[in-house]
Amino acid sequence: MRPLASSLLALFLIACDTTESTDRLADTYVDLLRYRDRAAQSDTSAIRAGIDSILSTHGYTPDGYRSAFASLADDPSDLAAFFSRAESRMSATNPALATPR
């Protein structure tokens, strides 16, 4: 019985970690979109510094963020869940951005 309990615990922890990772990625993505809208007229070096700051705040390096984002493409359901989370976060703070259904 112990191996079964250990396996179930491991699966639960992996699922929680995946959800947490996707949530963090979605939060970062939304912050980057918001920054892009505000920084449209800034110079390139200021934009790069702002992007790096947002990534760092969320615990990513630029390469780490790109890698995490690219890994979503491995599973269409993960990608759909990511965009659903991002949309929920955007519409929670700005209802005008909600996608009409």
N, C-alpha and C positions, 0 to 999 in steps of 0.2 A: 504494500500500500504506500510506503514511503516514496518509491520511485515515481508513482503516479502523482502524488502530492507535490513532489519537487518539480515534475514536468509542468504541472498546471501553474505552479507559482512562477516558473520561468516564462511561460507563455503570457501570463498576466503582466509580468514586469516588462516584457518586450512590447506588448500592446500599449501599456501606459507610456513607455519611453517613445514609441512611435507617435502616439497622439500628442505628447508634449513637444516632440520635435517638430511635428507638422504645425502645431499651434504657434510655436516660436517662429517658424519659417513664415507662417501667414501674417503674424504680427509685424515681422520685419518687412515683408513685401508691402503691406498696407502703409507702414511708415515711409517706405521709399516712394510709393506712389504719391502720398501727400507732400513729401518733400519736393518731388519733381514738379508738382503743380506750383509750389511756392517759389521754386528756384529757377523758373524758366528763363528769367532775364539775367541771371548771375553769370559771372565768368566761369570758365571751365575749371580752374583750380579751386574756386570756392565751392563749386558743385561737387567735385571729387572729395574735398575735405568734409562736406556735409554728408555725403554717402558713406564715407569711411567711418564717420562718427556714429551714424545710425547703425551700421553693421556691428561696430564695436559694442555699442550699447546692448545689442541683442546677443552678443557673444560670438559673432562671426568675423572671420577675415573675408576679404573680397573673394578669394579662391574657395574658402569654405562655404560661403553662401552660394556661389555658382554651382559647386559640387552638390550641395544639399538640394538645390532647386532642380538640377539636372537629374538627380536620382528619382525624382517624382515621375519622370517620363517612363521609368521601368514598368510602372503599373498604372493603367488608365484610371482605375478606381481611386488610387492614392492621389492622382492629379486632380480628379473631380472633387475629392474630399478637401484638398488644399484650397481650390478655388471657392468652394462653398464656404469654408471657414473665413477666407479673406473677404468674400462678399458680405458675410454676416458682420464682420468687424467694421467694414466700411459703412454699411447701412446702419449699424448701431450708433455710430457717431455722426452720421450725416444721412438721414432718411432720403434725401433727394438722390442719393447715389444708388439706392436699392433698385435692383433689376425688376421691372414689372413682370408679374406672372399671369 
